[in-house]
Amino acid sequence: MALRDSEERLRAIMESTVEGIITIDGEGTIEMCNPAAEALFGYAPGELIGRNVETLAPEPHRSRHRGYIERYLRTGEARIVGVGAREMEGQHKSGSVLPIDLSVSEMLQGGSRKFVGVVRDLTARKRAEEELENTRQRYFHREKIAAIGQLAAGIIHEVGNPVAAIHGAVESMRMSLIDDVKPGPDRAVSGEVRELLDTLAQQVSRLTDITREVSEVATPRVSEWQWLDLNEIVRGAVRLLRYDPRLDGIALDLDLDSQLPAVFGSPDQLTQVIFNLLVNAEDACEGLGKGKGVIRVETRPGEAGVRMYVCDNGFGMDDPALARAFEAYFTTKDSGDGLGLGLSLCRSIVAEHGGTCSIASSPAKGTTVTVDLPLNVPVDLRAGAQ
């Protein structure tokens, strides 16, 4: 009677505990498992009884565990995967892999050695750790961008002074040449010099434009949230990108709806989103050959806001890469060509604006990133802008 009561109490404890408990014999056969373990691995009540525990382990843990069982049967030496406590991977009935914490202890029952495993699901903890790391990296990335912006602003300021001096000197030389030109054999030489000065003046003006536009982007400032024209943000990002030599030979088309309603947001952050998407599209078109790459940006009024498409006809992504496209540190580029934070950062910024960011892609056909921004400004965004 006492034994029966003890067994019933033990069974009640096992069935009510939130941690998975599995008992196996010396050959790895599952003799008992509680409801928490069955639910964790996706099996119906009693479905695991009689199966080998390696069913719950993906490779390489499965083969390793099989070797431990064979060694135990041959030598009597117990060396089961997870003896003590360790983090590893388990395999769900569906075939998916999940992170688990496994603690295994040994016991003797009726002269036979048994093993009891306590399994904890680490999915939520791992997800929280990943989100924390992503947040930390986004913070450091933004701090790095801010530091680079400060450095760039200083450099642009130092470059701007000599550029202005050169521009003034060239204009002075042009005007002097016009005043001094006289009829005779020197007139042809003066004409050639004037053409050279005109070319030099054009290039200095171009350099002035570059320094001004880069300075506008690089100058650190508090980015106040405001109602803004997304089309102008797109044009500003495109003006900055046109100085990238990789864009040479890639067609960049803009189809911007003139009736686009204003959106509420940070101009600096949205510029970064568009610039990142354009750079990704540019990278995707590299290698297609000069004149074959096409990048297209479209803006349209959406059902509840504004929609923007950034499309390219580059190499595209297969389904596994597409599924991970928004993961931090995931990149299809060669090692050293980027941290893989671009799309992850874009989605984070768009989410902060109350919007969504999605992606569609096919190998050898190209990629389209869709950004939706709301017209109804969330209350917390309004409060943050005040």
Steps between C-alpha positions, in 0.01 A plus 500: 500500500781739594686409178189569293450839668864586435468407133184708464667803660800458270276473196303810605823697540631391160175579323474847653860618463571748221833339417524197276604177674605192303621165633698258279657161555861404429427452130345846461139381486251748643312341789317805630450866414273762649248722314740796498760296308240373254373853438852638465589255224153495341392142577164363611466341847677164506637538146862514614488193724712221352686725258872563519586834655716585198169579328507826693852597392607650165837433344777502613358433848310193376806316368702601803233366736480175304875457548467561874229231529710249305799571723287455812365165382852387414696628800243595762641854500219754522556802278162627391458829316414767754630329816514793737341808344559650159339697223435312178243461225191281499291391204127561487270242342455742209872484432575850627790549739457673836751613762477309827676467832549135592596359838554124526545295815549127554311270732481129576160332491469128560869453428479679165643840420250760387548857386268789582510810283352836595440718195436875496392693192743787433316645200362805682830568676701469178257731321529757778880475494501545122270802519719651772813445291331644191395807697853540636653470155252746350590745776873461439441523124314829541767630736763406241304673224471810719876498565571460129258784431688728738831407337358546150353838593840616623675375187241661272544829684878488455466403133240768436737790571768411241231403249346845538844660456568295186159590361566870559845481340365321191223756454752782539727345236207458261396861538859622458539292186182650354622853574851442361413310183616684185485429126797311359679161529458493879121497462492123420719422800279715719196309374656166596593631843149633547352158414730339755397755761132441416550126553686565825222732618237236425688235697557736792125579500428128501737453794324787678164330447636170633644657815176690565276195457725272703521768768120514523490126569812478717442800727386362841170649610194410700264331259161644588195304396285694260256476213706447187490420130629147446569583135748768607669254735538259207644772275747603769626144545532461123699824472746366754524158335577638156860562607553127560708369205328160527183664371668564167328277245193438721175670401328671792133575429268699725122471477382728780132574541448878499184463711677316780373607844744613767633253756612564856854400586869570533654624173845373598377153589285464189791623286710223652231243417479607136876532463555152645240349267656673198849380593370144539336524157822638358698209646248252358547642148880485511630239263206519259708697254502868415162625386308192618423591860178684580389648834150642527344695786124549505276681747124455516217592735406187694177387661595645837817690424785532254669212321849498348656233281874465443551249218805363322563240230808363675592146596222462756478254790384143538241401762749418783677835456168683468377349827804649678519830311397714799723320751780709647844393370354294217644603164533351153807715436857376516675505835619850582245671274258591777368399840156399379325767705344694209161330465474429872559867575250606231226284647576630848478865389181441301346322800588801718295706253203267546553340159598167349775381270473187283710342227439281196781349294576233242842376384611665174183712492561763764368632828222735608491655846165650601478766771161605641474810718176599676307824462341466843784595731511283817449698819839396639672635185320833535602518864861420415510785248384763747 
